[in-house]
Amino acid sequence: MKSSMTRRNGRRASALLGSVVIGALALTGCSSSTGGEASADGGIEPMTLTLGHAYAVDSLQHRAAEQLAEKLDKASDGAITLEVYPSAQMGSWEEMQEGLEIGSVDIVIESLGSLERYTDLAAIEGLPFLYEDADHFFEVWDGEMADEILDAVREDSGFKLVGDMYRGGRQLNSVRAIESVSDLKGLKLRVPNQQTYISTWNALGATPTPMALNEVFSAMEQGAIEGQENPIDVVRFSSFYEVAPFVTETNHLFGNFHFQLWGDAFDAWPAEVQEVFLTAVDEVSADYRATSISEAEANKTFLEEAGVEFFEIDLAEWRKPVAGMVDEANPTVKEWAERILALRE
């Protein structure tokens, strides 16, 4: 785990950047959570929450955010307003997470692994080829181990993650064809700013380049990078296929999106608000998984019709260069990973 001194120093730096975010929010009219107390007649006092994410307005992530806003409005009889800001309007996901810490943002849609800069425990999301398939992933994340992981992350980082919006497998999307591990040599590949991702692609022979998601399209268009890796819906709805017409179906990671909050801020909400929120999140999560699974084939068909070429991999060939990463992980992450791997046997 990160030391407490490292986390405190990181949060001081976050606060400096967060002041910039606050200024931007003031200009755009965004507001952090206010109100929410129980009213005299037993209802919820009006409150406004802000939610940000880095994905396109027609993406499944944005549809989930809009659905959450509708459910909160209906369940609270209009008392809870959720303002949604897509396409990194409130900054990169890194900046939005810093906003959670200082209270200028209430909710961010992102993955567990995006918190790796706050806690080593988040690396469990980024260990490659941990899951055999989607069913194996669901066996872990629909069980008690999921709560164990998220509770430990909350304890170590301060972030509370709720919901489990299934993303599907991550695929390699590139400007040139990648059919084998040897084709990766020197590939300038955008990755999130997460050490486990960087280590994975270094081991596979690529040249990983951390970069904000909202910068990827122009970077590939201009030749600064030659690829990115994300679930197939991101390839479609972020229009990456227009500049990177090759997809290698690696399924190197399976993961969920979560609604990320600052834990102490959530704890300060009235019990009635927490209950309404968590119920709505569960409903959105169930719909998200069903839609993600049902739309996966349609997304692939869309991309094929747009001229994207798909390649399958020799799984054993791709697993071999990264096989030692579990042993090198944080001891707690290693324990979790070994338990997950044991379910494959």
VENTATA-V168178 format. One record per residue. N is the residue number from 0. RES is the residue in one small letter. BURIAL is I if it has 16 or more other C-alpha atoms within 10 Angstrom, else O. D_LAST is the distance of its C-alpha to the last C-alpha in Angstrom with 2 decimals. Layout:
# VENTATA-V168178
n:N res:RES burial:BURIAL d_last:D_LAST
n:N res:RES burial:BURIAL d_last:D_LAST
This chain:
# VENTATA-V168178
n:0 res:m burial:I d_last:28.79
n:1 res:k burial:O d_last:32.04
n:2 res:s burial:O d_last:35.00
n:3 res:s burial:O d_last:37.36
n:4 res:m burial:O d_last:40.08
n:5 res:t burial:O d_last:38.03
n:6 res:r burial:I d_last:37.33
n:7 res:r burial:O d_last:41.01
n:8 res:n burial:O d_last:42.22
n:9 res:g burial:O d_last:39.93
n:10 res:r burial:I d_last:41.27
n:11 res:r burial:O d_last:44.82
n:12 res:a burial:O d_last:44.23
n:13 res:s burial:I d_last:42.65
n:14 res:a burial:I d_last:45.76
n:15 res:l burial:O d_last:48.00
n:16 res:l burial:O d_last:46.17
n:17 res:g burial:I d_last:45.91
n:18 res:s burial:O d_last:49.71
n:19 res:v burial:O d_last:49.77
n:20 res:v burial:I d_last:47.44
n:21 res:i burial:I d_last:49.77
n:22 res:g burial:O d_last:52.70
n:23 res:a burial:I d_last:51.02
n:24 res:l burial:I d_last:50.16
n:25 res:a burial:O d_last:53.76
n:26 res:l burial:O d_last:54.97
n:27 res:t burial:O d_last:52.66
n:28 res:g burial:O d_last:53.24
n:29 res:c burial:I d_last:49.69
n:30 res:s burial:I d_last:49.54
n:31 res:s burial:I d_last:47.05
n:32 res:s burial:I d_last:46.56
n:33 res:t burial:O d_last:49.79
n:34 res:g burial:I d_last:50.82
n:35 res:g burial:I d_last:48.40
n:36 res:e burial:I d_last:50.25
n:37 res:a burial:O d_last:50.98
n:38 res:s burial:O d_last:54.39
n:39 res:a burial:O d_last:57.19
n:40 res:d burial:O d_last:56.39
n:41 res:g burial:O d_last:52.76
n:42 res:g burial:O d_last:51.36
n:43 res:i burial:I d_last:49.74
n:44 res:e burial:I d_last:52.11
n:45 res:p burial:I d_last:51.68
n:46 res:m burial:I d_last:49.19
n:47 res:t burial:I d_last:47.93
n:48 res:l burial:I d_last:44.51
n:49 res:t burial:I d_last:43.58
n:50 res:l burial:I d_last:40.28
n:51 res:g burial:I d_last:39.61
n:52 res:h burial:I d_last:37.02
n:53 res:a burial:I d_last:37.04
n:54 res:y burial:I d_last:36.27
n:55 res:a burial:I d_last:38.70
n:56 res:v burial:I d_last:40.79
n:57 res:d burial:O d_last:39.25
n:58 res:s burial:I d_last:35.64
n:59 res:l burial:I d_last:33.21
n:60 res:q burial:I d_last:33.30
n:61 res:h burial:I d_last:37.07
n:62 res:r burial:O d_last:36.98
n:63 res:a burial:I d_last:34.74
n:64 res:a burial:I d_last:37.24
n:65 res:e burial:I d_last:40.13
n:66 res:q burial:I d_last:38.47
n:67 res:l burial:I d_last:37.97
n:68 res:a burial:I d_last:41.65
n:69 res:e burial:I d_last:42.75
n:70 res:k burial:I d_last:40.78
n:71 res:l burial:I d_last:42.10
n:72 res:d burial:I d_last:45.61
n:73 res:k burial:O d_last:45.50
n:74 res:a burial:O d_last:43.87
n:75 res:s burial:I d_last:46.37
n:76 res:d burial:O d_last:49.39
n:77 res:g burial:O d_last:49.82
n:78 res:a burial:I d_last:49.71
n:79 res:i burial:I d_last:46.59
n:80 res:t burial:I d_last:46.98
n:81 res:l burial:I d_last:44.07
n:82 res:e burial:I d_last:45.30
n:83 res:v burial:I d_last:42.75
n:84 res:y burial:I d_last:43.09
n:85 res:p burial:I d_last:40.89
n:86 res:s burial:I d_last:40.77
n:87 res:a burial:I d_last:41.01
n:88 res:q burial:I d_last:44.46
n:89 res:m burial:I d_last:43.94
n:90 res:g burial:I d_last:42.61
n:91 res:s burial:I d_last:39.28
n:92 res:w burial:I d_last:36.28
n:93 res:e burial:I d_last:36.85
n:94 res:e burial:I d_last:40.43
n:95 res:m burial:I d_last:39.53
n:96 res:q burial:I d_last:37.16
n:97 res:e burial:I d_last:40.10
n:98 res:g burial:I d_last:42.13
n:99 res:l burial:I d_last:39.86
n:100 res:e burial:I d_last:40.65
n:101 res:i burial:I d_last:44.38
n:102 res:g burial:I d_last:44.60
n:103 res:s burial:I d_last:45.77
n:104 res:v burial:I d_last:42.69
n:105 res:d burial:I d_last:40.99
n:106 res:i burial:I d_last:37.75
n:107 res:v burial:I d_last:35.74
n:108 res:i burial:I d_last:32.97
n:109 res:e burial:I d_last:30.36
n:110 res:s burial:I d_last:26.76
n:111 res:l burial:I d_last:25.37
n:112 res:g burial:I d_last:25.16
n:113 res:s burial:I d_last:28.90
n:114 res:l burial:I d_last:29.54
n:115 res:e burial:I d_last:28.18
n:116 res:r burial:I d_last:31.82
n:117 res:y burial:I d_last:32.34
n:118 res:t burial:I d_last:29.25
n:119 res:d burial:I d_last:26.56
n:120 res:l burial:I d_last:24.12
n:121 res:a burial:I d_last:24.31
n:122 res:a burial:I d_last:22.50
n:123 res:i burial:I d_last:19.15
n:124 res:e burial:I d_last:20.06
n:125 res:g burial:I d_last:20.80
n:126 res:l burial:I d_last:17.92
n:127 res:p burial:I d_last:17.14
n:128 res:f burial:I d_last:14.10
n:129 res:l burial:I d_last:12.16
n:130 res:y burial:I d_last:11.21
n:131 res:e burial:I d_last:9.92
n:132 res:d burial:I d_last:12.86
n:133 res:a burial:O d_last:15.35
n:134 res:d burial:O d_last:13.63
n:135 res:h burial:I d_last:10.77
n:136 res:f burial:I d_last:13.85
n:137 res:f burial:I d_last:15.76
n:138 res:e burial:O d_last:13.31
n:139 res:v burial:O d_last:13.96
n:140 res:w burial:I d_last:17.59
n:141 res:d burial:O d_last:18.74
n:142 res:g burial:O d_last:17.77
n:143 res:e burial:O d_last:19.39
n:144 res:m burial:O d_last:17.65
n:145 res:a burial:O d_last:19.73
n:146 res:d burial:O d_last:22.90
n:147 res:e burial:O d_last:21.98
n:148 res:i burial:I d_last:21.63
n:149 res:l burial:I d_last:24.76
n:150 res:d burial:I d_last:26.79
n:151 res:a burial:I d_last:26.12
n:152 res:v burial:I d_last:27.16
n:153 res:r burial:I d_last:30.27
n:154 res:e burial:O d_last:31.16
n:155 res:d burial:I d_last:30.91
n:156 res:s burial:I d_last:32.44
n:157 res:g burial:I d_last:34.55
n:158 res:f burial:I d_last:32.98
n:159 res:k burial:I d_last:31.88
n:160 res:l burial:I d_last:29.37
n:161 res:v burial:I d_last:29.41
n:162 res:g burial:I d_last:28.10
n:163 res:d burial:I d_last:24.94
n:164 res:m burial:I d_last:26.19
n:165 res:y burial:I d_last:23.34
n:166 res:r burial:I d_last:24.14
n:167 res:g burial:I d_last:21.73
n:168 res:g burial:I d_last:20.33
n:169 res:r burial:I d_last:22.65
n:170 res:q burial:I d_last:24.26
n:171 res:l burial:I d_last:26.59
n:172 res:n burial:I d_last:30.18
n:173 res:s burial:I d_last:32.82
n:174 res:v burial:I d_last:36.40
n:175 res:r burial:I d_last:35.49
n:176 res:a burial:I d_last:32.87
n:177 res:i burial:I d_last:29.62
n:178 res:e burial:I d_last:27.75
n:179 res:s burial:O d_last:26.03
n:180 res:v burial:I d_last:25.35
n:181 res:s burial:O d_last:28.74
n:182 res:d burial:O d_last:30.48
n:183 res:l burial:I d_last:29.54
n:184 res:k burial:O d_last:31.90
n:185 res:g burial:O d_last:34.46
n:186 res:l burial:I d_last:33.44
n:187 res:k burial:I d_last:35.02
n:188 res:l burial:I d_last:32.33
n:189 res:r burial:I d_last:32.94
n:190 res:v burial:I d_last:30.30
n:191 res:p burial:I d_last:30.66
n:192 res:n burial:I d_last:32.17
n:193 res:q burial:I d_last:28.89
n:194 res:q burial:I d_last:28.06
n:195 res:t burial:I d_last:24.33
n:196 res:y burial:I d_last:25.29
n:197 res:i burial:I d_last:28.01
n:198 res:s burial:O d_last:25.87
n:199 res:t burial:I d_last:23.25
n:200 res:w burial:I d_last:25.97
n:201 res:n burial:I d_last:27.92
n:202 res:a burial:I d_last:25.01
n:203 res:l burial:I d_last:24.75
n:204 res:g burial:I d_last:28.50
n:205 res:a burial:I d_last:30.03
n:206 res:t burial:I d_last:32.78
n:207 res:p burial:I d_last:31.58
n:208 res:t burial:I d_last:34.50
n:209 res:p burial:O d_last:34.24
n:210 res:m burial:I d_last:36.36
n:211 res:a burial:I d_last:37.03
n:212 res:l burial:I d_last:35.79
n:213 res:n burial:I d_last:39.37
n:214 res:e burial:O d_last:40.44
n:215 res:v burial:I d_last:37.90
n:216 res:f burial:I d_last:39.81
n:217 res:s burial:O d_last:43.02
n:218 res:a burial:I d_last:41.32
n:219 res:m burial:I d_last:39.67
n:220 res:e burial:O d_last:42.94
n:221 res:q burial:O d_last:44.90
n:222 res:g burial:O d_last:42.55
n:223 res:a burial:O d_last:41.71
n:224 res:i burial:I d_last:37.99
n:225 res:e burial:I d_last:36.29
n:226 res:g burial:I d_last:33.30
n:227 res:q burial:I d_last:31.15
n:228 res:e burial:I d_last:27.62
n:229 res:n burial:I d_last:27.08
n:230 res:p burial:I d_last:25.82
n:231 res:i burial:I d_last:27.81
n:232 res:d burial:I d_last:30.19
n:233 res:v burial:I d_last:31.49
n:234 res:v burial:I d_last:32.25
n:235 res:r burial:I d_last:34.31
n:236 res:f burial:I d_last:36.02
n:237 res:s burial:I d_last:36.82
n:238 res:s burial:O d_last:38.28
n:239 res:f burial:I d_last:36.46
n:240 res:y burial:I d_last:36.31
n:241 res:e burial:I d_last:40.10
n:242 res:v burial:I d_last:39.92
n:243 res:a burial:I d_last:36.44
n:244 res:p burial:I d_last:35.97
n:245 res:f burial:I d_last:32.67
n:246 res:v burial:I d_last:29.11
n:247 res:t burial:I d_last:26.04
n:248 res:e burial:I d_last:23.01
n:249 res:t burial:I d_last:20.67
n:250 res:n burial:I d_last:18.77
n:251 res:h burial:I d_last:18.27
n:252 res:l burial:I d_last:18.37
n:253 res:f burial:I d_last:18.06
n:254 res:g burial:I d_last:20.43
n:255 res:n burial:I d_last:23.08
n:256 res:f burial:I d_last:26.76
n:257 res:h burial:I d_last:28.31
n:258 res:f burial:I d_last:31.91
n:259 res:q burial:I d_last:32.71
n:260 res:l burial:I d_last:35.59
n:261 res:w burial:I d_last:37.21
n:262 res:g burial:I d_last:36.15
n:263 res:d burial:O d_last:39.63
n:264 res:a burial:I d_last:41.22
n:265 res:f burial:I d_last:39.00
n:266 res:d burial:O d_last:39.78
n:267 res:a burial:O d_last:43.46
n:268 res:w burial:I d_last:43.38
n:269 res:p burial:O d_last:44.90
n:270 res:a burial:O d_last:42.54
n:271 res:e burial:O d_last:43.68
n:272 res:v burial:I d_last:42.71
n:273 res:q burial:O d_last:39.27
n:274 res:e burial:O d_last:38.65
n:275 res:v burial:I d_last:39.93
n:276 res:f burial:I d_last:37.93
n:277 res:l burial:O d_last:34.54
n:278 res:t burial:I d_last:35.12
n:279 res:a burial:I d_last:36.01
n:280 res:v burial:I d_last:32.98
n:281 res:d burial:I d_last:30.63
n:282 res:e burial:O d_last:32.49
n:283 res:v burial:I d_last:32.43
n:284 res:s burial:I d_last:28.69
n:285 res:a burial:O d_last:28.00
n:286 res:d burial:O d_last:30.43
n:287 res:y burial:I d_last:29.06
n:288 res:r burial:I d_last:25.51
n:289 res:a burial:O d_last:27.01
n:290 res:t burial:O d_last:29.41
n:291 res:s burial:I d_last:27.00
n:292 res:i burial:O d_last:24.81
n:293 res:s burial:O d_last:27.94
n:294 res:e burial:O d_last:29.73
n:295 res:a burial:I d_last:27.06
n:296 res:e burial:O d_last:28.11
n:297 res:a burial:O d_last:31.74
n:298 res:n burial:I d_last:31.47
n:299 res:k burial:I d_last:30.12
n:300 res:t burial:O d_last:32.91
n:301 res:f burial:O d_last:35.45
n:302 res:l burial:I d_last:34.46
n:303 res:e burial:I d_last:34.52
n:304 res:e burial:O d_last:37.96
n:305 res:a burial:O d_last:39.03
n:306 res:g burial:O d_last:38.30
n:307 res:v burial:I d_last:34.94
n:308 res:e burial:I d_last:33.00
n:309 res:f burial:I d_last:29.20
n:310 res:f burial:O d_last:26.89
n:311 res:e burial:O d_last:23.25
n:312 res:i burial:O d_last:21.33
n:313 res:d burial:O d_last:19.47
n:314 res:l burial:O d_last:16.26
n:315 res:a burial:O d_last:15.60
n:316 res:e burial:O d_last:19.25
n:317 res:w burial:I d_last:19.12
n:318 res:r burial:I d_last:16.08
n:319 res:k burial:O d_last:17.69
n:320 res:p burial:I d_last:20.74
n:321 res:v burial:I d_last:19.03
n:322 res:a burial:I d_last:16.16
n:323 res:g burial:O d_last:18.30
n:324 res:m burial:O d_last:18.98
n:325 res:v burial:I d_last:16.49
n:326 res:d burial:O d_last:18.21
n:327 res:e burial:O d_last:21.54
n:328 res:a burial:I d_last:21.08
n:329 res:n burial:I d_last:22.96
n:330 res:p burial:O d_last:21.61
n:331 res:t burial:O d_last:20.91
n:332 res:v burial:I d_last:19.20
n:333 res:k burial:I d_last:17.06
n:334 res:e burial:O d_last:16.08
n:335 res:w burial:I d_last:15.25
n:336 res:a burial:I d_last:13.28
n:337 res:e burial:O d_last:11.13
n:338 res:r burial:O d_last:10.58
n:339 res:i burial:I d_last:9.80
n:340 res:l burial:O d_last:7.36
n:341 res:a burial:O d_last:5.53
n:342 res:l burial:O d_last:5.48
n:343 res:r burial:O d_last:3.80
n:344 res:e burial:O d_last:0.00
